Amino acid sequence: MDSEAFVFFLPSTISFHVSSRLLSSPFTAATAYPPRAELAVSASPRRRRRRWRPDLPGCGFCFSSIGINRIRTNKFVKAGSQPRQIACRTSRICCEHSPDTSSKRHERYQRQPQNVDLPELHPKKKKKPFPVPIKKMLQASRQDKRLAQMRIEKPLEPPKNGLLVPELIPVAYEVLDNWKVLIRGLSQLLNVVTVYGCRKCPQVHVGPVGHQIQDCYGTGSQRRNSHHSWVRGSINDVLIPIESYHLYDPFGWRVKHETRFDYDRIPAIVELCIQAGVDLPQYPSRRRTAPVRMIGKKVIDRGGFVDEPKPQHSEDCISLLAELDTFSNQQGQSSTPSNVTELAEKTLKAYLDVRQGVKKLMSKYTVKTCGYCSEVHVGPWGHNVKLCGAFKHQWRDGKHGWQDAVLDDVIPPNYVWHVRDTTGPPLRSSLRSFYGKAPAVVELCVQAGAEIPEEFRPMMRDDITQKKLEWLLDYSIPLQLSIVQIPIKGLHTIMVKRMYRGCATTRLKVRKDGPMELL
């Protein structure tokens, strides 16, 4: 063997490539490199590379590594014959591996995702997930119990001790003002954009006609082949009303089942703003000057019980209540706006500001929700009203399973199908994989002329071209071809669903003024 190269495959998936021309061994030969030995061993691309470069007299060897996946052999293989699975990246003599760009692409996609998955419906026979891990809850409970056994008072900070947080008082007033703008804007936009609601299920659709997607699970859906029974909707179908009991003193007596009619039911957002520092003469609230003291779960000093003052019932108060409640702003009672686009932009901005402000308030003030139903209570602990009719309510005697609430519990997004072309045909079940979703308020404002917010654009799937999708579905695509010539220009990315051989999903990438590649 005058000049040959061999690859040694070791059990640890490390291979050494020996190249030489001067040594007389059949496996090695002399090299023309300078008198220096270099070693670069890489067992895996993720492990740390080790280099050994001592100055040695005489001729040396030069080793390079080839990463091999799933190879277990101890035989000598000639360099000309490749194994079945070899990694794409190989290292030359004393060279660095090329940097992995897949992680960078993944990070860039996480910052600006192209498409996100549609929200899944929470099953009715399962409890909502806890926003705080159970381990942290148990750890905090054991710490409180340890302090209670030692008769040490529990350290409380505002607003946990009944005092207000001064920094959040302006935020509460801004949230209440934006809430009024949101209700007023939606009641006017309903005269321009049509909203439909299903009689048998809570599905809502925003558009000129109801969609034909067969996803109704209400009463009699089998006779209708899961088609919806559409009727004209109202503002309560777009902005789902979440109400809570108004408490004069959140740290006072709990609401019992027998005394539930003694308390008013108001929107949960309004109650949260009142407890955060907003003063409304219709709904008075107790403002403490001394903090509440607790040992464990027992309140040892709450400042005594104070009788709730009677609310005022003047004309100004009644007009103010009409601005805070969605039931008093039904369709047809508001006038048609003159500038629809400007009103849509203003309403959409108010909706985003309300969500952002409520999120800030909930970071400090406690809001509870039932883990089985949609009941919400604003306060340090839930009420004792036995009106829960959700999963296994008989085991709880109708009581709610209280846990910490999240933002979507107080302001439900109420996702609806996104309609890109309001003048086109209605949405169909065969193309539901290409449709996106958006909150009902966002979809209503977008159809009225507002610009799509960046945070909701990935879920609405505007980058998927929906033109001529019906013709593409009927087009037979061979399985063996890698490039398919389809006469379509101006399109960038199309998702086509194969309707044969197991209904596999195929992604087609279209170059502008060029062929279509089958990925």
C-alpha positions as semicolon CSV with decimal commas, in nm:
position;residue;x (nm);y (nm);z (nm)
1;M;0,000;0,000;0,000
2;D;0,179;0,309;-0,125
3;S;-0,066;0,575;-0,026
4;E;-0,400;0,485;0,125
5;A;-0,624;0,626;0,396
6;F;-0,813;0,420;0,649
7;V;-1,084;0,507;0,898
8;F;-1,091;0,334;1,236
9;F;-1,445;0,300;1,381
10;L;-1,427;0,264;1,757
11;P;-1,712;0,162;1,988
12;S;-1,733;0,516;2,127
13;T;-1,825;0,645;1,781
14;I;-1,488;0,822;1,740
15;S;-1,302;0,777;1,413
16;F;-0,945;0,876;1,334
17;H;-0,832;0,950;0,982
18;V;-0,462;0,871;0,933
19;S;-0,295;1,014;0,624
20;S;0,073;0,968;0,558
21;R;0,323;0,896;0,288
22;L;0,662;0,822;0,442
23;L;0,604;0,551;0,701
24;S;0,629;0,195;0,589
25;S;0,341;0,063;0,798
26;P;0,040;-0,060;0,595
27;F;-0,189;0,156;0,809
28;T;0,030;0,465;0,838
29;A;0,267;0,653;0,614
30;A;0,507;0,938;0,654
31;T;0,365;1,289;0,626
32;A;0,514;1,602;0,479
33;Y;0,386;1,823;0,762
34;P;0,637;2,010;0,984
35;P;0,778;1,826;1,287
36;R;0,471;1,876;1,503
37;A;0,195;1,650;1,629
38;E;-0,164;1,775;1,645
39;L;-0,460;1,596;1,794
40;A;-0,825;1,704;1,773
41;V;-1,073;1,459;1,925
42;S;-1,446;1,522;1,926
43;A;-1,669;1,243;2,054
44;S;-1,982;1,453;2,013
45;P;-2,053;1,806;1,881
46;R;-2,194;1,903;2,222
47;R;-1,891;1,795;2,424
48;R;-1,596;2,013;2,488
49;R;-1,316;1,975;2,237
50;R;-0,971;1,893;2,365
51;R;-0,658;1,984;2,171
52;W;-0,314;1,851;2,241
53;R;-0,030;2,014;2,048
54;P;0,307;1,929;2,204
55;D;0,630;2,008;2,020
56;L;0,780;1,670;1,938
57;P;1,088;1,596;1,728
58;G;1,054;1,399;1,409
59;C;0,753;1,325;1,201
60;G;0,410;1,311;1,349
61;F;0,051;1,226;1,266
62;C;-0,254;1,434;1,198
63;F;-0,590;1,305;1,319
64;S;-0,937;1,427;1,230
65;S;-1,275;1,315;1,360
66;I;-1,595;1,215;1,189
67;G;-1,913;1,208;1,396
68;I;-2,111;0,890;1,336
69;N;-2,466;0,831;1,450
70;R;-2,580;0,491;1,577
71;I;-2,275;0,294;1,458
72;R;-2,155;0,007;1,675
73;T;-1,865;-0,175;1,506
74;N;-1,502;-0,258;1,577
75;K;-1,400;-0,345;1,222
76;F;-1,163;-0,160;0,990
77;V;-1,348;0,006;0,707
78;K;-1,184;0,156;0,405
79;A;-1,228;0,528;0,355
80;G;-1,391;0,485;0,018
81;S;-1,687;0,292;0,160
82;Q;-1,921;0,510;0,367
83;P;-2,129;0,366;0,653
84;R;-2,507;0,389;0,652
85;Q;-2,546;0,684;0,885
86;I;-2,278;0,949;0,911
87;A;-2,326;1,295;1,053
88;C;-2,330;1,579;0,803
89;R;-2,061;1,778;0,985
90;T;-1,706;1,647;0,965
91;S;-1,398;1,817;1,096
92;R;-1,092;1,871;0,887
93;I;-0,741;1,847;1,021
94;C;-0,715;2,090;1,314
95;C;-1,027;2,282;1,207
96;E;-1,325;2,402;1,410
97;H;-1,678;2,271;1,362
98;S;-1,921;2,500;1,186
99;P;-2,151;2,678;1,435
100;D;-2,497;2,536;1,471
101;T;-2,745;2,787;1,334
102;S;-3,059;2,586;1,418
103;S;-3,066;2,716;1,776
104;K;-3,038;3,072;1,651
105;R;-3,328;3,020;1,412
106;H;-3,533;2,870;1,694
107;E;-3,464;3,169;1,920
108;R;-3,557;3,409;1,641
109;Y;-3,877;3,215;1,579
110;Q;-3,966;3,232;1,947
111;R;-3,928;3,609;1,942
112;Q;-4,131;3,650;1,623
113;P;-4,338;3,334;1,566
114;Q;-4,493;3,290;1,226
115;N;-4,788;3,078;1,339
116;V;-4,898;2,952;1,679
117;D;-5,135;2,673;1,769
118;L;-5,499;2,752;1,820
119;P;-5,621;2,751;2,181
120;E;-5,761;2,421;2,300
121;L;-6,095;2,391;2,474
122;H;-6,062;2,304;2,839
123;P;-6,243;1,976;2,913
124;K;-6,538;2,011;3,144
125;K;-6,448;1,699;3,340
126;K;-6,110;1,831;3,451
127;K;-6,011;2,101;3,693
128;K;-5,826;2,408;3,575
129;P;-5,449;2,396;3,618
130;F;-5,306;2,587;3,912
131;P;-5,122;2,907;3,811
132;V;-4,879;2,851;4,102
133;P;-4,708;2,511;4,126
134;I;-4,840;2,288;4,402
135;K;-4,493;2,248;4,551
136;K;-4,462;2,621;4,612
137;M;-4,813;2,633;4,759
138;L;-4,734;2,349;4,999
139;Q;-4,402;2,508;5,092
140;A;-4,572;2,840;5,177
141;S;-4,843;2,655;5,372
142;R;-4,586;2,467;5,580
143;Q;-4,402;2,788;5,654
144;D;-4,723;2,959;5,770
145;K;-4,808;2,657;5,984
146;R;-4,462;2,661;6,141
147;L;-4,500;3,029;6,230
148;A;-4,850;2,966;6,369
149;Q;-4,722;2,686;6,595
150;M;-4,463;2,922;6,735
151;R;-4,733;3,190;6,781
152;I;-4,550;3,428;6,550
153;E;-4,756;3,681;6,361
154;K;-4,765;3,634;5,987
155;P;-4,586;3,919;5,802
156;L;-4,829;4,088;5,563
157;E;-4,768;4,366;5,312
158;P;-5,022;4,585;5,131
159;P;-5,272;4,492;5,002
160;K;-5,263;4,158;5,188
161;N;-5,307;4,347;5,518
162;G;-5,609;4,548;5,400
163;L;-5,423;4,869;5,309
164;L;-5,410;5,022;4,962
165;V;-5,109;5,026;4,732
166;P;-5,054;5,395;4,642
167;E;-4,876;5,314;4,315
168;L;-5,174;5,118;4,180
169;I;-5,446;5,376;4,249
170;P;-5,386;5,566;3,920
171;V;-5,376;5,232;3,736
172;A;-5,721;5,144;3,875
173;Y;-5,868;5,473;3,753
174;E;-5,717;5,421;3,406
175;V;-5,860;5,070;3,387
176;L;-6,207;5,195;3,479
177;D;-6,192;5,474;3,218
178;N;-6,077;5,235;2,947
179;W;-6,351;4,994;3,049
180;K;-6,611;5,264;2,982
181;V;-6,456;5,342;2,643
182;L;-6,453;4,973;2,554
183;I;-6,820;4,917;2,632
184;R;-6,927;5,234;2,453
185;G;-6,720;5,150;2,145
186;L;-6,843;4,791;2,118
187;S;-7,207;4,896;2,147
188;Q;-7,157;5,134;1,851
189;L;-6,953;4,893;1,638
190;L;-7,226;4,630;1,666
191;N;-7,437;4,851;1,439
192;V;-7,171;4,813;1,166
193;V;-7,031;4,459;1,212
194;T;-7,266;4,163;1,249
195;V;-7,219;3,914;1,533
196;Y;-7,383;3,572;1,548
197;G;-7,428;3,333;1,837
198;C;-7,530;2,968;1,840
199;R;-7,852;2,875;2,015
200;K;-7,726;2,540;2,137
201;C;-7,361;2,608;2,229
202;P;-7,150;2,908;2,336
203;Q;-6,986;2,947;1,992
204;V;-6,973;3,303;1,851
205;H;-6,895;3,417;1,499
206;V;-6,809;3,768;1,380
207;G;-6,891;3,827;1,014
208;P;-7,169;3,900;0,765
209;V;-7,285;3,535;0,761
210;G;-7,236;3,246;1,000
211;H;-6,963;2,993;0,922
212;Q;-7,031;2,635;0,814
213;I;-6,767;2,466;1,029
214;Q;-6,918;2,157;1,190
215;D;-6,803;2,194;1,550
216;C;-7,129;2,234;1,742
217;Y;-7,159;2,007;2,046
218;G;-7,487;2,143;2,184
219;T;-7,828;1,984;2,215
220;G;-7,942;1,812;1,895
221;S;-7,607;1,853;1,719
222;Q;-7,625;1,498;1,580
223;R;-7,945;1,573;1,391
224;R;-7,785;1,888;1,246
225;N;-7,455;1,713;1,158
226;S;-7,280;1,943;1,410
227;H;-7,389;2,255;1,221
228;H;-7,460;2,564;1,429
229;S;-7,798;2,730;1,466
230;W;-7,707;3,097;1,429
231;V;-7,897;3,393;1,573
232;R;-7,803;3,760;1,602
233;G;-7,568;3,823;1,894
234;S;-7,517;4,112;2,133
235;I;-7,234;4,275;2,324
236;N;-7,248;3,999;2,586
237;D;-7,148;3,749;2,316
238;V;-6,839;3,954;2,228
239;L;-6,739;4,065;2,578
240;I;-6,840;3,785;2,813
241;P;-6,973;3,936;3,138
242;I;-6,785;3,809;3,444
243;E;-6,952;3,932;3,762
244;S;-6,854;3,924;4,127
245;Y;-7,013;4,010;4,461
246;H;-6,943;4,361;4,578
247;L;-6,802;4,362;4,932
248;Y;-6,782;4,669;5,151
249;D;-6,515;4,499;5,361
250;P;-6,328;4,213;5,184
251;F;-6,182;4,105;5,522
252;G;-6,524;4,106;5,690
253;W;-6,798;3,844;5,694
254;R;-6,802;3,596;5,411
255;V;-7,093;3,577;5,168
256;K;-7,307;3,281;5,272
257;H;-7,561;3,094;5,067
258;E;-7,850;3,232;5,271
259;T;-7,730;3,595;5,249
260;R;-7,629;3,600;4,881
261;F;-7,917;3,831;4,784
262;D;-7,793;4,098;5,024
263;Y;-7,495;4,173;4,800
264;D;-7,488;4,334;4,457
265;R;-7,339;4,163;4,156
266;I;-7,116;4,393;3,949
267;P;-6,849;4,328;3,683
268;A;-6,537;4,173;3,832
269;I;-6,317;4,441;3,672
270;V;-6,518;4,717;3,843
271;E;-6,496;4,538;4,180
272;L;-6,121;4,497;4,137
273;C;-6,083;4,869;4,065
274;I;-6,295;4,959;4,369
275;Q;-6,079;4,748;4,600
276;A;-5,768;4,899;4,439
277;G;-5,866;5,254;4,536
278;V;-6,145;5,380;4,306
279;D;-6,422;5,559;4,499
280;L;-6,773;5,518;4,359
281;P;-7,065;5,658;4,560
282;Q;-7,288;5,373;4,439
283;Y;-7,055;5,108;4,573
284;P;-6,880;5,228;4,890
285;S;-6,577;5,044;5,022
286;R;-6,401;5,043;5,354
287;R;-6,061;5,214;5,361
288;R;-5,850;5,091;5,652
289;T;-5,594;5,295;5,837
290;A;-5,463;5,009;6,054
291;P;-5,338;4,684;5,900
292;V;-5,500;4,346;5,945
293;R;-5,308;4,104;6,169
294;M;-5,306;3,727;6,121
295;I;-5,149;3,421;6,279
296;G;-5,155;3,141;6,028
297;K;-5,502;3,141;5,872
298;K;-5,669;3,307;6,170
299;V;-5,736;3,682;6,172
300;I;-5,657;3,819;6,518
301;D;-5,719;4,189;6,447
302;R;-5,933;4,321;6,163
303;G;-6,032;4,651;6,320
304;G;-6,379;4,535;6,420
305;F;-6,687;4,489;6,205
306;V;-6,842;4,801;6,055
307;D;-7,195;4,825;5,915
308;E;-7,207;4,890;5,543
309;P;-7,342;5,236;5,454
310;K;-7,637;5,262;5,221
311;P;-7,546;5,338;4,859
312;Q;-7,668;5,654;4,688
313;H;-7,942;5,630;4,425
314;S;-7,937;5,957;4,233
315;E;-7,972;6,018;3,859
316;D;-7,599;6,066;3,815
317;C;-7,533;5,738;3,988
318;I;-7,779;5,553;3,766
319;S;-7,620;5,698;3,449
320;L;-7,277;5,598;3,574
321;L;-7,392;5,241;3,636
322;A;-7,515;5,222;3,277
323;E;-7,162;5,296;3,153
324;L;-7,004;5,020;3,362
325;D;-7,238;4,734;3,275
326;T;-7,272;4,555;2,942
327;F;-7,638;4,463;2,994
328;S;-7,746;4,826;2,959
329;N;-7,559;4,866;2,627
330;Q;-7,739;4,629;2,395
331;Q;-7,755;4,642;2,019
332;G;-7,965;4,916;1,865
333;Q;-7,952;5,149;2,166
334;S;-7,635;5,328;2,051
335;S;-7,604;5,547;1,746
336;T;-7,408;5,449;1,435
337;P;-7,058;5,605;1,441
338;S;-6,950;5,850;1,171
339;N;-6,584;5,744;1,155
340;V;-6,585;5,366;1,193
341;T;-6,209;5,311;1,151
342;E;-6,114;5,566;1,415
343;L;-6,367;5,421;1,659
344;A;-6,235;5,068;1,595
345;E;-5,877;5,175;1,664
346;K;-5,983;5,351;1,984
347;T;-6,186;5,053;2,103
348;L;-5,906;4,807;2,031
349;K;-5,654;5,024;2,218
350;A;-5,891;5,043;2,517
351;Y;-5,924;4,663;2,518
352;L;-5,547;4,612;2,522
353;D;-5,504;4,876;2,794
354;V;-5,771;4,710;3,009
355;R;-5,596;4,374;2,987
356;Q;-5,259;4,528;3,069
357;G;-5,398;4,727;3,363
358;V;-5,590;4,433;3,508
359;K;-5,275;4,223;3,487
360;K;-5,090;4,482;3,698
361;L;-5,369;4,493;3,955
362;M;-5,387;4,115;3,979
363;S;-5,016;4,098;4,051
364;K;-5,091;4,254;4,393
365;Y;-5,462;4,212;4,468
366;T;-5,604;3,865;4,521
367;V;-5,864;3,734;4,275
368;K;-6,010;3,386;4,316
369;T;-6,181;3,166;4,058
370;C;-6,353;2,831;4,070
371;G;-6,147;2,546;3,930
372;Y;-6,455;2,387;3,771
373;C;-6,678;2,677;3,656
374;S;-6,638;3,041;3,552
375;E;-6,725;3,198;3,892
376;V;-6,487;3,475;4,001
377;H;-6,455;3,642;4,341
378;V;-6,240;3,946;4,419
379;G;-6,103;3,921;4,771
380;P;-5,858;3,735;4,995
381;W;-6,080;3,425;5,005
382;G;-6,384;3,297;4,818
383;H;-6,749;3,304;4,919
384;N;-6,962;3,014;5,048
385;V;-7,247;3,033;4,797
386;K;-7,345;2,682;4,684
387;L;-7,419;2,745;4,317
388;C;-7,148;2,544;4,142
389;G;-7,308;2,301;3,901
390;A;-6,990;2,187;3,726
391;F;-6,812;1,851;3,733
392;K;-6,866;1,654;4,058
393;H;-7,048;1,937;4,234
394;Q;-7,242;1,680;4,436
395;W;-6,921;1,582;4,615
396;R;-6,865;1,944;4,718
397;D;-7,229;2,014;4,811
398;G;-7,241;2,277;4,538
399;K;-6,947;2,476;4,677
400;H;-6,684;2,620;4,449
401;G;-6,327;2,493;4,433
402;W;-6,139;2,820;4,480
403;Q;-5,793;2,880;4,341
404;D;-5,593;3,179;4,222
405;A;-5,728;3,336;3,905
406;V;-5,538;3,432;3,591
407;L;-5,603;3,712;3,344
408;D;-5,818;3,501;3,110
409;D;-6,051;3,415;3,400
410;V;-6,134;3,782;3,461
411;I;-6,133;3,887;3,092
412;P;-6,212;3,577;2,882
413;P;-6,066;3,615;2,530
414;N;-6,361;3,428;2,370
415;Y;-6,174;3,311;2,059
416;V;-6,361;3,314;1,727
417;W;-6,263;3,216;1,373
418;H;-6,079;3,485;1,182
419;V;-6,246;3,593;0,855
420;R;-5,998;3,750;0,615
421;D;-6,242;3,815;0,329
422;T;-6,581;3,930;0,451
423;T;-6,717;3,934;0,095
424;G;-6,610;3,577;0,016
425;P;-6,782;3,248;0,081
426;P;-6,843;3,135;0,440
427;L;-6,584;2,929;0,624
428;R;-6,604;2,553;0,569
429;S;-6,496;2,250;0,767
430;S;-6,274;2,115;0,487
431;L;-6,043;2,420;0,516
432;R;-6,048;2,470;0,891
433;S;-5,680;2,374;0,912
434;F;-5,593;2,694;0,726
435;Y;-5,808;2,933;0,932
436;G;-5,687;3,129;1,232
437;K;-5,854;3,253;1,546
438;A;-5,859;3,576;1,744
439;P;-6,044;3,718;2,047
440;A;-6,394;3,832;1,960
441;V;-6,319;4,196;2,048
442;V;-6,007;4,197;1,828
443;E;-6,189;4,031;1,538
444;L;-6,476;4,280;1,565
445;C;-6,241;4,580;1,561
446;V;-6,031;4,437;1,276
447;Q;-6,337;4,385;1,057
448;A;-6,439;4,743;1,137
449;G;-6,108;4,873;0,998
450;A;-5,855;4,856;1,283
451;E;-5,501;4,731;1,229
452;I;-5,416;4,382;1,352
453;P;-5,203;4,392;1,671
454;E;-4,870;4,215;1,649
455;E;-4,939;3,992;1,949
456;F;-5,247;3,840;1,780
457;R;-5,110;3,819;1,425
458;P;-4,945;3,472;1,459
459;M;-5,269;3,311;1,579
460;M;-5,474;3,474;1,301
461;R;-5,250;3,306;1,038
462;D;-5,252;3,587;0,786
463;D;-4,941;3,457;0,610
464;I;-5,124;3,148;0,479
465;T;-5,266;3,221;0,136
466;Q;-5,626;3,111;0,108
467;K;-5,681;3,192;-0,258
468;K;-5,764;2,899;-0,486
469;L;-5,738;2,651;-0,200
470;E;-6,040;2,460;-0,330
471;W;-5,866;2,409;-0,666
472;L;-5,545;2,302;-0,495
473;L;-5,727;2,041;-0,289
474;D;-5,857;1,876;-0,607
475;Y;-5,511;1,883;-0,766
476;S;-5,343;1,543;-0,749
477;I;-4,985;1,571;-0,623
478;P;-4,765;1,267;-0,693
479;L;-4,589;1,125;-0,392
480;Q;-4,261;1,062;-0,574
481;L;-4,204;1,416;-0,707
482;S;-3,992;1,668;-0,519
483;I;-4,079;1,966;-0,743
484;V;-4,431;2,021;-0,873
485;Q;-4,506;2,274;-1,146
486;I;-4,825;2,462;-1,058
487;P;-4,911;2,779;-1,251
488;I;-4,948;3,018;-0,957
489;K;-4,758;3,343;-0,927
490;G;-4,730;3,597;-0,652
491;L;-4,782;3,346;-0,369
492;H;-4,520;3,277;-0,107
493;T;-4,636;2,996;0,121
494;I;-4,933;2,764;0,082
495;M;-5,043;2,486;0,314
496;V;-5,214;2,212;0,110
497;K;-5,378;1,910;0,263
498;R;-5,365;1,584;0,072
499;M;-5,706;1,425;0,050
500;Y;-5,576;1,078;-0,037
501;R;-5,353;0,808;0,111
502;G;-5,418;0,873;0,478
503;C;-5,490;1,248;0,449
504;A;-5,128;1,344;0,511
505;T;-5,047;1,713;0,538
506;T;-4,808;1,854;0,278
507;R;-4,637;2,190;0,290
508;L;-4,572;2,366;-0,039
509;K;-4,329;2,652;-0,070
510;V;-4,385;2,879;-0,369
511;R;-4,121;3,103;-0,511
512;K;-4,233;3,431;-0,657
513;D;-4,268;3,387;-1,037
514;G;-4,118;3,039;-1,001
515;P;-4,196;2,670;-0,939
516;M;-4,354;2,525;-0,629
517;E;-4,135;2,313;-0,405
518;L;-4,279;2,019;-0,215
519;L;-4,128;2,015;0,136
